[in-house]
Amino acid sequence: MTNSANFDDPVLLEGLKILVVDDSADNQFLIGRLLKKRGALVEVADNGQSGVDKALSGEFAIVLMDIQMPEMDGYEATEKLRSSGFEKPIIALTAHALPEAQAKCLASGCNDRVVKPISSSELMQKIVTLTKI
C-alpha cells in the first residue's frame, strides 16, 4: 500500500484472522473493535499460555501480543511460538518506548512493535505490511 492508503477503510482487513493476546479486557475490546471495524476476524486470548495454544491451533494471519501479562509474558509466549515453528507475523504491544525495548521484542521473535497508547493508523500500517495485503 502507498502512503495514501485509507487505514479507516471498512474492508481493509476483510477476512483476515487476527489473534489478540492481552490480559486487559478493555484492551481486548478496544483493539478487537478497531480491527473488526476494518473487516478482520478477531479472536482473543487473555494470557500468554492461552495465546500460544490458540496461535498453534488456529490459522491466524497475524498475532498482536501484549508484552506485560501475568503467568507468561509476551516475550516468553513469542519465544515459545517461534520454537514451536510458528512463522506468522507477531506484533508486540508494549508501553515501553525505549530502543532497548524494541530490541528485546525483536530478539524474542516479534516482527515489529506498537507502543501504547496504540495509534490505529500505525497498527493498521504494520498489519498491512506484515501480512502483505
DRENNU-960860 format. One record per residue: x, y, z of N, C-alpha, C in turn; residue number from 1; residue in three letters. Coordinates in pm, whole numbers. Last residue first. Example, Ala and Ser with C-alpha at 12.3 -4.5 7.8 and 13.67 -1.06 7.14 Angstrom:
<rec n_xx="1285" n_yy="-225" n_zz="708" ca_xx="1367" ca_yy="-106" ca_zz="714" c_xx="1290" c_yy="3" c_zz="787" nr="2" rest="Ser"/>
<rec n_xx="1319" n_yy="-569" n_zz="780" ca_xx="1230" ca_yy="-450" ca_zz="780" c_xx="1320" c_yy="-330" c_zz="780" nr="1" rest="Ala"/>
This chain:
<rec n_xx="-114" n_yy="-757" n_zz="260" ca_xx="-247" ca_yy="-743" ca_zz="197" c_xx="-257" c_yy="-610" c_zz="126" nr="133" rest="Ile"/>
<rec n_xx="109" n_yy="-850" n_zz="407" ca_xx="118" ca_yy="-827" ca_zz="263" c_xx="-18" c_yy="-823" c_zz="194" nr="132" rest="Lys"/>
<rec n_xx="134" n_yy="-861" n_zz="671" ca_xx="51" ca_yy="-966" ca_zz="612" c_xx="47" c_yy="-955" c_zz="460" nr="131" rest="Thr"/>
<rec n_xx="299" n_yy="-639" n_zz="720" ca_xx="344" ca_yy="-773" ca_zz="760" c_xx="262" c_yy="-886" c_zz="699" nr="130" rest="Leu"/>
<rec n_xx="145" n_yy="-422" n_zz="615" ca_xx="280" ca_yy="-450" ca_zz="568" c_xx="321" c_yy="-594" c_zz="598" nr="129" rest="Thr"/>
<rec n_xx="-94" n_yy="-439" n_zz="764" ca_xx="-97" ca_yy="-446" ca_zz="618" c_xx="40" c_yy="-484" c_zz="564" nr="128" rest="Val"/>
<rec n_xx="11" n_yy="-402" n_zz="1025" ca_xx="-62" ca_yy="-525" ca_zz="990" c_xx="-62" c_yy="-544" c_zz="839" nr="127" rest="Ile"/>
<rec n_xx="120" n_yy="-144" n_zz="999" ca_xx="208" ca_yy="-258" ca_zz="1028" c_xx="140" c_yy="-391" c_zz="997" nr="126" rest="Lys"/>
<rec n_xx="-110" n_yy="9" n_zz="947" ca_xx="2" ca_yy="9" ca_zz="852" c_xx="91" c_yy="-112" c_zz="874" nr="125" rest="Gln"/>
<rec n_xx="-258" n_yy="-37" n_zz="1181" ca_xx="-309" ca_yy="-83" ca_zz="1051" c_xx="-196" c_yy="-92" c_zz="949" nr="124" rest="Met"/>
<rec n_xx="-89" n_yy="90" n_zz="1371" ca_xx="-119" ca_yy="-53" ca_zz="1382" c_xx="-167" c_yy="-108" c_zz="1248" nr="123" rest="Leu"/>
<rec n_xx="-98" n_yy="355" n_zz="1275" ca_xx="30" ca_yy="283" ca_zz="1283" c_xx="6" c_yy="132" c_zz="1289" nr="122" rest="Glu"/>
<rec n_xx="-371" n_yy="411" n_zz="1302" ca_xx="-310" ca_yy="412" ca_zz="1169" c_xx="-176" c_yy="340" c_zz="1168" nr="121" rest="Ser"/>
<rec n_xx="-406" n_yy="390" n_zz="1582" ca_xx="-476" ca_yy="298" ca_zz="1492" c_xx="-413" c_yy="296" c_zz="1354" nr="120" rest="Ser"/>
<rec n_xx="-167" n_yy="381" n_zz="1824" ca_xx="-213" ca_yy="464" ca_zz="1712" c_xx="-279" c_yy="369" c_zz="1612" nr="119" rest="Ser"/>
<rec n_xx="-202" n_yy="293" n_zz="2161" ca_xx="-190" ca_yy="249" ca_zz="2023" c_xx="-246" c_yy="352" c_zz="1926" nr="118" rest="Ile"/>
<rec n_xx="-4" n_yy="430" n_zz="2421" ca_xx="-135" ca_yy="406" ca_zz="2362" c_xx="-124" c_yy="385" c_zz="2210" nr="117" rest="Pro"/>
<rec n_xx="203" n_yy="153" n_zz="2320" ca_xx="76" ca_yy="201" ca_zz="2376" c_xx="95" c_yy="342" c_zz="2430" nr="116" rest="Lys"/>
<rec n_xx="376" n_yy="88" n_zz="2022" ca_xx="382" ca_yy="140" ca_zz="2158" c_xx="243" c_yy="190" c_zz="2198" nr="115" rest="Val"/>
<rec n_xx="422" n_yy="-204" n_zz="1847" ca_xx="344" ca_yy="-80" ca_zz="1852" c_xx="342" c_yy="-38" c_zz="1998" nr="114" rest="Val"/>
<rec n_xx="673" n_yy="-384" n_zz="1664" ca_xx="601" ca_yy="-349" ca_zz="1786" c_xx="524" c_yy="-220" c_zz="1765" nr="113" rest="Arg"/>
<rec n_xx="768" n_yy="-684" n_zz="1482" ca_xx="760" ca_yy="-539" ca_zz="1499" c_xx="691" c_yy="-512" c_zz="1632" nr="112" rest="Asp"/>
<rec n_xx="804" n_yy="-953" n_zz="1504" ca_xx="842" ca_yy="-889" ca_zz="1378" c_xx="846" c_yy="-738" c_zz="1389" nr="111" rest="Asn"/>
<rec n_xx="945" n_yy="-1127" n_zz="1783" ca_xx="842" ca_yy="-1039" ca_zz="1727" c_xx="894" c_yy="-977" c_zz="1597" nr="110" rest="Cys"/>
<rec n_xx="1149" n_yy="-1267" n_zz="1902" ca_xx="1086" ca_yy="-1324" ca_zz="1783" c_xx="974" c_yy="-1242" c_zz="1724" nr="109" rest="Gly"/>
<rec n_xx="1308" n_yy="-1158" n_zz="2092" ca_xx="1219" ca_yy="-1267" ca_zz="2136" c_xx="1148" c_yy="-1332" c_zz="2018" nr="108" rest="Ser"/>
<rec n_xx="1432" n_yy="-953" n_zz="1953" ca_xx="1512" ca_yy="-1069" ca_zz="1995" c_xx="1425" c_yy="-1186" c_zz="2038" nr="107" rest="Ala"/>
<rec n_xx="1222" n_yy="-768" n_zz="1931" ca_xx="1274" ca_yy="-834" ca_zz="1811" c_xx="1353" c_yy="-959" c_zz="1845" nr="106" rest="Leu"/>
<rec n_xx="1199" n_yy="-696" n_zz="2203" ca_xx="1085" ca_yy="-751" ca_zz="2128" c_xx="1132" c_yy="-828" c_zz="2006" nr="105" rest="Cys"/>
<rec n_xx="1453" n_yy="-591" n_zz="2251" ca_xx="1409" ca_yy="-710" ca_zz="2324" c_xx="1290" c_yy="-776" c_zz="2254" nr="104" rest="Lys"/>
<rec n_xx="1451" n_yy="-365" n_zz="2083" ca_xx="1548" ca_yy="-472" ca_zz="2061" c_xx="1506" c_yy="-601" c_zz="2129" nr="103" rest="Ala"/>
<rec n_xx="1249" n_yy="-218" n_zz="2208" ca_xx="1233" ca_yy="-260" ca_zz="2068" c_xx="1326" c_yy="-377" c_zz="2040" nr="102" rest="Gln"/>
<rec n_xx="1375" n_yy="-170" n_zz="2451" ca_xx="1252" ca_yy="-249" ca_zz="2449" c_xx="1224" c_yy="-301" c_zz="2308" nr="101" rest="Ala"/>
<rec n_xx="1581" n_yy="-5" n_zz="2372" ca_xx="1615" ca_yy="-135" ca_zz="2430" c_xx="1492" c_yy="-227" c_zz="2430" nr="100" rest="Glu"/>
<rec n_xx="1449" n_yy="229" n_zz="2290" ca_xx="1509" ca_yy="141" ca_zz="2189" c_xx="1544" c_yy="2" c_zz="2243" nr="99" rest="Pro"/>
<rec n_xx="1138" n_yy="279" n_zz="2474" ca_xx="1283" ca_yy="290" ca_zz="2460" c_xx="1338" c_yy="193" c_zz="2355" nr="98" rest="Leu"/>
<rec n_xx="869" n_yy="247" n_zz="2526" ca_xx="907" ca_yy="311" ca_zz="2401" c_xx="1058" c_yy="316" c_zz="2376" nr="97" rest="Ala"/>
<rec n_xx="647" n_yy="28" n_zz="2660" ca_xx="788" ca_yy="67" ca_zz="2667" c_xx="836" c_yy="119" c_zz="2531" nr="96" rest="His"/>
<rec n_xx="403" n_yy="-79" n_zz="2638" ca_xx="407" ca_yy="59" ca_zz="2687" c_xx="549" c_yy="114" c_zz="2688" nr="95" rest="Ala"/>
<rec n_xx="326" n_yy="-283" n_zz="2350" ca_xx="400" ca_yy="-252" ca_zz="2472" c_xx="391" c_yy="-105" c_zz="2510" nr="94" rest="Thr"/>
<rec n_xx="273" n_yy="-548" n_zz="2154" ca_xx="202" ca_yy="-430" ca_zz="2203" c_xx="262" c_yy="-398" c_zz="2339" nr="93" rest="Leu"/>
<rec n_xx="436" n_yy="-694" n_zz="1876" ca_xx="433" ca_yy="-671" ca_zz="2020" c_xx="355" c_yy="-543" c_zz="2049" nr="92" rest="Ala"/>
<rec n_xx="318" n_yy="-894" n_zz="1625" ca_xx="344" ca_yy="-755" ca_zz="1661" c_xx="331" c_yy="-743" c_zz="1812" nr="91" rest="Ile"/>
<rec n_xx="420" n_yy="-1155" n_zz="1427" ca_xx="378" ca_yy="-1121" ca_zz="1562" c_xx="416" c_yy="-975" c_zz="1586" nr="90" rest="Ile"/>
<rec n_xx="350" n_yy="-1352" n_zz="1133" ca_xx="398" ca_yy="-1230" ca_zz="1199" c_xx="338" c_yy="-1211" c_zz="1339" nr="89" rest="Pro"/>
<rec n_xx="407" n_yy="-1712" n_zz="1143" ca_xx="327" ca_yy="-1594" ca_zz="1109" c_xx="379" c_yy="-1471" c_zz="1184" nr="88" rest="Lys"/>
<rec n_xx="539" n_yy="-1938" n_zz="1228" ca_xx="611" ca_yy="-1845" ca_zz="1140" c_xx="533" c_yy="-1720" c_zz="1103" nr="87" rest="Glu"/>
<rec n_xx="606" n_yy="-2166" n_zz="1475" ca_xx="508" ca_yy="-2066" ca_zz="1433" c_xx="581" c_yy="-1958" c_zz="1354" nr="86" rest="Phe"/>
<rec n_xx="776" n_yy="-2355" n_zz="1587" ca_xx="765" ca_yy="-2348" ca_zz="1441" c_xx="663" c_yy="-2248" c_zz="1389" nr="85" rest="Gly"/>
<rec n_xx="823" n_yy="-2344" n_zz="1850" ca_xx="728" ca_yy="-2447" ca_zz="1807" c_xx="705" c_yy="-2443" c_zz="1656" nr="84" rest="Ser"/>
<rec n_xx="978" n_yy="-2123" n_zz="1880" ca_xx="1046" ca_yy="-2253" ca_zz="1899" c_xx="955" c_yy="-2370" c_zz="1860" nr="83" rest="Ser"/>
<rec n_xx="776" n_yy="-1929" n_zz="1844" ca_xx="884" ca_yy="-1944" ca_zz="1745" c_xx="954" c_yy="-2079" c_zz="1758" nr="82" rest="Arg"/>
<rec n_xx="623" n_yy="-1971" n_zz="2079" ca_xx="565" ca_yy="-1985" ca_zz="1945" c_xx="673" c_yy="-2009" c_zz="1841" nr="81" rest="Leu"/>
<rec n_xx="813" n_yy="-1914" n_zz="2277" ca_xx="751" ca_yy="-2048" ca_zz="2269" c_xx="691" c_yy="-2071" c_zz="2130" nr="80" rest="Lys"/>
<rec n_xx="862" n_yy="-1642" n_zz="2224" ca_xx="972" ca_yy="-1739" ca_zz="2213" c_xx="918" c_yy="-1881" c_zz="2200" nr="79" rest="Glu"/>
<rec n_xx="606" n_yy="-1542" n_zz="2284" ca_xx="659" ca_yy="-1532" ca_zz="2148" c_xx="773" c_yy="-1631" c_zz="2126" nr="78" rest="Thr"/>
<rec n_xx="595" n_yy="-1597" n_zz="2559" ca_xx="495" ca_yy="-1655" ca_zz="2469" c_xx="545" c_yy="-1653" c_zz="2325" nr="77" rest="Ala"/>
<rec n_xx="808" n_yy="-1439" n_zz="2652" ca_xx="814" ca_yy="-1585" ca_zz="2666" c_xx="715" c_yy="-1653" c_zz="2571" nr="76" rest="Glu"/>
<rec n_xx="707" n_yy="-1183" n_zz="2583" ca_xx="838" ca_yy="-1228" ca_zz="2535" c_xx="844" c_yy="-1381" c_zz="2537" nr="75" rest="Tyr"/>
<rec n_xx="462" n_yy="-1164" n_zz="2719" ca_xx="465" ca_yy="-1170" ca_zz="2574" c_xx="597" c_yy="-1214" c_zz="2515" nr="74" rest="Gly"/>
<rec n_xx="467" n_yy="-1382" n_zz="3012" ca_xx="464" ca_yy="-1254" ca_zz="2942" c_xx="475" c_yy="-1274" c_zz="2791" nr="73" rest="Asp"/>
<rec n_xx="264" n_yy="-1580" n_zz="3198" ca_xx="363" ca_yy="-1588" ca_zz="3090" c_xx="357" c_yy="-1457" c_zz="3013" nr="72" rest="Met"/>
<rec n_xx="160" n_yy="-1463" n_zz="3458" ca_xx="183" ca_yy="-1604" ca_zz="3426" c_xx="291" c_yy="-1621" c_zz="3320" nr="71" rest="Glu"/>
<rec n_xx="50" n_yy="-1143" n_zz="3324" ca_xx="85" ca_yy="-1235" ca_zz="3432" c_xx="105" c_yy="-1377" c_zz="3378" nr="70" rest="Pro"/>
<rec n_xx="211" n_yy="-936" n_zz="3077" ca_xx="97" ca_yy="-1018" ca_zz="3120" c_xx="143" c_yy="-1106" c_zz="3235" nr="69" rest="Met"/>
<rec n_xx="337" n_yy="-721" n_zz="2864" ca_xx="325" ca_yy="-735" ca_zz="3009" c_xx="196" c_yy="-807" c_zz="3046" nr="68" rest="Gln"/>
<rec n_xx="295" n_yy="-741" n_zz="2583" ca_xx="421" ca_yy="-785" ca_zz="2644" c_xx="406" c_yy="-808" c_zz="2793" nr="67" rest="Ile"/>
<rec n_xx="48" n_yy="-864" n_zz="2363" ca_xx="81" ca_yy="-776" ca_zz="2475" c_xx="209" c_yy="-829" c_zz="2539" nr="66" rest="Asp"/>
<rec n_xx="53" n_yy="-926" n_zz="2028" ca_xx="95" ca_yy="-982" ca_zz="2157" c_xx="129" c_yy="-873" c_zz="2258" nr="65" rest="Met"/>
<rec n_xx="-124" n_yy="-1023" n_zz="1762" ca_xx="-91" ca_yy="-900" ca_zz="1834" c_xx="-69" c_yy="-941" c_zz="1979" nr="64" rest="Leu"/>
<rec n_xx="-51" n_yy="-1222" n_zz="1484" ca_xx="-79" ca_yy="-1219" ca_zz="1627" c_xx="-36" c_yy="-1083" c_zz="1681" nr="63" rest="Val"/>
<rec n_xx="-192" n_yy="-1317" n_zz="1166" ca_xx="-101" ca_yy="-1236" ca_zz="1247" c_xx="-147" c_yy="-1242" c_zz="1393" nr="62" rest="Ile"/>
<rec n_xx="-353" n_yy="-1506" n_zz="1056" ca_xx="-263" ca_yy="-1435" ca_zz="965" c_xx="-157" c_yy="-1358" c_zz="1042" nr="61" rest="Ala"/>
<rec n_xx="-420" n_yy="-1824" n_zz="1201" ca_xx="-417" ca_yy="-1678" ca_zz="1212" c_xx="-317" c_yy="-1619" c_zz="1113" nr="60" rest="Phe"/>
<rec n_xx="-561" n_yy="-2085" n_zz="1242" ca_xx="-498" ca_yy="-2036" ca_zz="1119" c_xx="-501" c_yy="-1884" c_zz="1119" nr="59" rest="Glu"/>
<rec n_xx="-483" n_yy="-2249" n_zz="1557" ca_xx="-566" ca_yy="-2174" ca_zz="1463" c_xx="-488" c_yy="-2129" c_zz="1342" nr="58" rest="Gly"/>
<rec n_xx="-306" n_yy="-2363" n_zz="1730" ca_xx="-419" ca_yy="-2446" ca_zz="1685" c_xx="-508" c_yy="-2376" c_zz="1583" nr="57" rest="Ser"/>
<rec n_xx="-117" n_yy="-2175" n_zz="1794" ca_xx="-70" ca_yy="-2301" ca_zz="1736" c_xx="-185" c_yy="-2386" c_zz="1682" nr="56" rest="Leu"/>
<rec n_xx="-275" n_yy="-1975" n_zz="1907" ca_xx="-197" ca_yy="-1946" ca_zz="1786" c_xx="-155" c_yy="-2075" c_zz="1716" nr="55" rest="Ala"/>
<rec n_xx="-378" n_yy="-2104" n_zz="2136" ca_xx="-467" ca_yy="-2062" ca_zz="2027" c_xx="-391" c_yy="-2039" c_zz="1897" nr="54" rest="Lys"/>
<rec n_xx="-139" n_yy="-2146" n_zz="2286" ca_xx="-227" ca_yy="-2257" ca_zz="2250" c_xx="-317" c_yy="-2221" c_zz="2131" nr="53" rest="Asp"/>
<rec n_xx="-46" n_yy="-1881" n_zz="2316" ca_xx="37" ca_yy="-1983" ca_zz="2248" c_xx="-53" c_yy="-2096" c_zz="2198" nr="52" rest="Val"/>
<rec n_xx="-261" n_yy="-1772" n_zz="2461" ca_xx="-223" ca_yy="-1718" ca_zz="2330" c_xx="-141" c_yy="-1817" c_zz="2250" nr="51" rest="Gly"/>
<rec n_xx="-248" n_yy="-1917" n_zz="2695" ca_xx="-367" ca_yy="-1930" ca_zz="2612" c_xx="-339" c_yy="-1879" c_zz="2470" nr="50" rest="Ser"/>
<rec n_xx="-1" n_yy="-1816" n_zz="2783" ca_xx="-17" ca_yy="-1959" ca_zz="2753" c_xx="-138" c_yy="-1984" c_zz="2665" nr="49" rest="Gln"/>
<rec n_xx="-54" n_yy="-1534" n_zz="2815" ca_xx="46" ca_yy="-1585" ca_zz="2722" c_xx="27" c_yy="-1730" c_zz="2684" nr="48" rest="Gly"/>
<rec n_xx="-408" n_yy="-1451" n_zz="2824" ca_xx="-275" ca_yy="-1468" ca_zz="2885" c_xx="-182" c_yy="-1533" c_zz="2783" nr="47" rest="Asn"/>
<rec n_xx="-645" n_yy="-1428" n_zz="2686" ca_xx="-620" ca_yy="-1335" ca_zz="2796" c_xx="-492" c_yy="-1361" c_zz="2874" nr="46" rest="Asp"/>
<rec n_xx="-712" n_yy="-1395" n_zz="2343" ca_xx="-659" ca_yy="-1481" ca_zz="2449" c_xx="-618" c_yy="-1388" c_zz="2561" nr="45" rest="Ala"/>
<rec n_xx="-953" n_yy="-1361" n_zz="2080" ca_xx="-871" ca_yy="-1308" ca_zz="2189" c_xx="-825" c_yy="-1420" c_zz="2281" nr="44" rest="Val"/>
<rec n_xx="-999" n_yy="-1311" n_zz="1730" ca_xx="-1009" ca_yy="-1397" ca_zz="1848" c_xx="-919" c_yy="-1338" c_zz="1953" nr="43" rest="Glu"/>
<rec n_xx="-1159" n_yy="-1159" n_zz="1456" ca_xx="-1074" ca_yy="-1144" ca_zz="1574" c_xx="-1105" c_yy="-1250" c_zz="1678" nr="42" rest="Val"/>
<rec n_xx="-1142" n_yy="-1077" n_zz="1129" ca_xx="-1200" ca_yy="-1178" ca_zz="1217" c_xx="-1107" c_yy="-1186" c_zz="1337" nr="41" rest="Leu"/>
<rec n_xx="-1175" n_yy="-743" n_zz="994" ca_xx="-1097" ca_yy="-857" ca_zz="1045" c_xx="-1184" c_yy="-952" c_zz="1126" nr="40" rest="Ala"/>
<rec n_xx="-1302" n_yy="-508" n_zz="907" ca_xx="-1333" ca_yy="-636" ca_zz="842" c_xx="-1259" c_yy="-758" c_zz="893" nr="39" rest="Gly"/>
<rec n_xx="-1270" n_yy="-284" n_zz="1049" ca_xx="-1200" ca_yy="-287" ca_zz="921" c_xx="-1211" c_yy="-425" c_zz="855" nr="38" rest="Arg"/>
<rec n_xx="-1391" n_yy="-330" n_zz="1284" ca_xx="-1445" ca_yy="-219" ca_zz="1204" c_xx="-1380" c_yy="-214" c_zz="1066" nr="37" rest="Lys"/>
<rec n_xx="-1220" n_yy="-521" n_zz="1393" ca_xx="-1348" ca_yy="-566" ca_zz="1335" c_xx="-1410" c_yy="-457" c_zz="1247" nr="36" rest="Lys"/>
<rec n_xx="-1015" n_yy="-354" n_zz="1493" ca_xx="-988" ca_yy="-450" ca_zz="1386" c_xx="-1117" c_yy="-493" c_zz="1316" nr="35" rest="Leu"/>
<rec n_xx="-1149" n_yy="-206" n_zz="1693" ca_xx="-1071" ca_yy="-138" ca_zz="1589" c_xx="-1051" c_yy="-229" c_zz="1468" nr="34" rest="Leu"/>
<rec n_xx="-1243" n_yy="-416" n_zz="1853" ca_xx="-1337" ca_yy="-327" ca_zz="1785" c_xx="-1270" c_yy="-255" c_zz="1668" nr="33" rest="Arg"/>
<rec n_xx="-1000" n_yy="-520" n_zz="1951" ca_xx="-1092" ca_yy="-603" ca_zz="1873" c_xx="-1189" c_yy="-519" c_zz="1792" nr="32" rest="Gly"/>
<rec n_xx="-908" n_yy="-301" n_zz="2096" ca_xx="-832" ca_yy="-347" ca_zz="1979" c_xx="-921" c_yy="-432" c_zz="1889" nr="31" rest="Ile"/>
<rec n_xx="-1117" n_yy="-285" n_zz="2290" ca_xx="-1082" ca_yy="-171" ca_zz="2205" c_xx="-1007" c_yy="-214" c_zz="2079" nr="30" rest="Leu"/>
<rec n_xx="-1122" n_yy="-547" n_zz="2408" ca_xx="-1241" ca_yy="-487" ca_zz="2348" c_xx="-1203" c_yy="-378" c_zz="2248" nr="29" rest="Phe"/>
<rec n_xx="-859" n_yy="-577" n_zz="2499" ca_xx="-917" ca_yy="-676" ca_zz="2409" c_xx="-1035" c_yy="-616" c_zz="2334" nr="28" rest="Gln"/>
<rec n_xx="-846" n_yy="-357" n_zz="2675" ca_xx="-763" ca_yy="-359" ca_zz="2554" c_xx="-816" c_yy="-460" c_zz="2453" nr="27" rest="Asn"/>
<rec n_xx="-1033" n_yy="-447" n_zz="2868" ca_xx="-1053" ca_yy="-320" ca_zz="2798" c_xx="-973" c_yy="-316" c_zz="2668" nr="26" rest="Asp"/>
<rec n_xx="-915" n_yy="-680" n_zz="2962" ca_xx="-1043" ca_yy="-690" ca_zz="2891" c_xx="-1072" c_yy="-561" c_zz="2812" nr="25" rest="Ala"/>
<rec n_xx="-581" n_yy="-753" n_zz="2948" ca_xx="-676" ca_yy="-646" ca_zz="2980" c_xx="-802" c_yy="-660" c_zz="2895" nr="24" rest="Ser"/>
<rec n_xx="-405" n_yy="-937" n_zz="2848" ca_xx="-474" ca_yy="-970" ca_zz="2973" c_xx="-577" c_yy="-866" c_zz="3014" nr="23" rest="Asp"/>
<rec n_xx="-393" n_yy="-1037" n_zz="2512" ca_xx="-381" ca_yy="-926" ca_zz="2607" c_xx="-462" c_yy="-961" c_zz="2731" nr="22" rest="Asp"/>
<rec n_xx="-366" n_yy="-1113" n_zz="2192" ca_xx="-328" ca_yy="-1171" ca_zz="2321" c_xx="-302" c_yy="-1056" c_zz="2416" nr="21" rest="Val"/>
<rec n_xx="-557" n_yy="-1159" n_zz="1916" ca_xx="-516" ca_yy="-1054" ca_zz="2009" c_xx="-491" c_yy="-1119" c_zz="2145" nr="20" rest="Val"/>
<rec n_xx="-526" n_yy="-1282" n_zz="1597" ca_xx="-531" ca_yy="-1320" ca_zz="1738" c_xx="-477" c_yy="-1205" c_zz="1821" nr="19" rest="Leu"/>
<rec n_xx="-712" n_yy="-1256" n_zz="1300" ca_xx="-612" ca_yy="-1195" ca_zz="1388" c_xx="-635" c_yy="-1242" c_zz="1531" nr="18" rest="Ile"/>
<rec n_xx="-774" n_yy="-1316" n_zz="970" ca_xx="-793" ca_yy="-1374" ca_zz="1104" c_xx="-678" c_yy="-1329" c_zz="1194" nr="17" rest="Lys"/>
<rec n_xx="-933" n_yy="-1121" n_zz="732" ca_xx="-804" ca_yy="-1151" ca_zz="795" c_xx="-827" c_yy="-1199" c_zz="938" nr="16" rest="Leu"/>
<rec n_xx="-1171" n_yy="-1036" n_zz="617" ca_xx="-1146" ca_yy="-1179" ca_zz="628" c_xx="-1016" c_yy="-1218" c_zz="694" nr="15" rest="Gly"/>
<rec n_xx="-1044" n_yy="-721" n_zz="546" ca_xx="-1155" ca_yy="-814" ca_zz="518" c_xx="-1111" c_yy="-960" c_zz="523" nr="14" rest="Glu"/>
<rec n_xx="-908" n_yy="-496" n_zz="621" ca_xx="-861" ca_yy="-624" ca_zz="674" c_xx="-962" c_yy="-736" c_zz="648" nr="13" rest="Leu"/>
<rec n_xx="-1052" n_yy="-296" n_zz="480" ca_xx="-906" ca_yy="-301" ca_zz="476" c_xx="-853" c_yy="-439" c_zz="516" nr="12" rest="Leu"/>
<rec n_xx="-1316" n_yy="-236" n_zz="476" ca_xx="-1278" ca_yy="-368" ca_zz="423" c_xx="-1126" c_yy="-384" c_zz="415" nr="11" rest="Val"/>
<rec n_xx="-1341" n_yy="22" n_zz="575" ca_xx="-1410" ca_yy="-87" ca_zz="646" c_xx="-1380" c_yy="-226" c_zz="591" nr="10" rest="Pro"/>
<rec n_xx="-1059" n_yy="226" n_zz="605" ca_xx="-1142" ca_yy="152" ca_zz="510" c_xx="-1208" c_yy="33" c_zz="580" nr="9" rest="Asp"/>
<rec n_xx="-877" n_yy="359" n_zz="747" ca_xx="-1009" ca_yy="351" ca_zz="808" c_xx="-1106" c_yy="273" c_zz="719" nr="8" rest="Asp"/>
<rec n_xx="-652" n_yy="380" n_zz="598" ca_xx="-647" ca_yy="283" ca_zz="706" c_xx="-778" c_yy="275" c_zz="783" nr="7" rest="Phe"/>
<rec n_xx="-601" n_yy="421" n_zz="282" ca_xx="-707" ca_yy="459" ca_zz="376" c_xx="-714" c_yy="353" c_zz="484" nr="6" rest="Asn"/>
<rec n_xx="-283" n_yy="525" n_zz="159" ca_xx="-377" ca_yy="419" ca_zz="196" c_xx="-479" c_yy="471" c_zz="296" nr="5" rest="Ala"/>
<rec n_xx="-85" n_yy="690" n_zz="77" ca_xx="-221" ca_yy="744" ca_zz="69" c_xx="-326" c_yy="639" c_zz="106" nr="4" rest="Ser"/>
<rec n_xx="146" n_yy="548" n_zz="78" ca_xx="123" ca_yy="638" ca_zz="191" c_xx="-18" c_yy="696" c_zz="191" nr="3" rest="Asn"/>
<rec n_xx="33" n_yy="229" n_zz="-53" ca_xx="107" ca_yy="354" ca_zz="-57" c_xx="77" c_yy="437" c_zz="68" nr="2" rest="Thr"/>
<rec n_xx="83" n_yy="-119" n_zz="0" ca_xx="0" ca_yy="0" ca_zz="0" c_xx="87" c_yy="125" c_zz="0" nr="1" rest="Met"/>
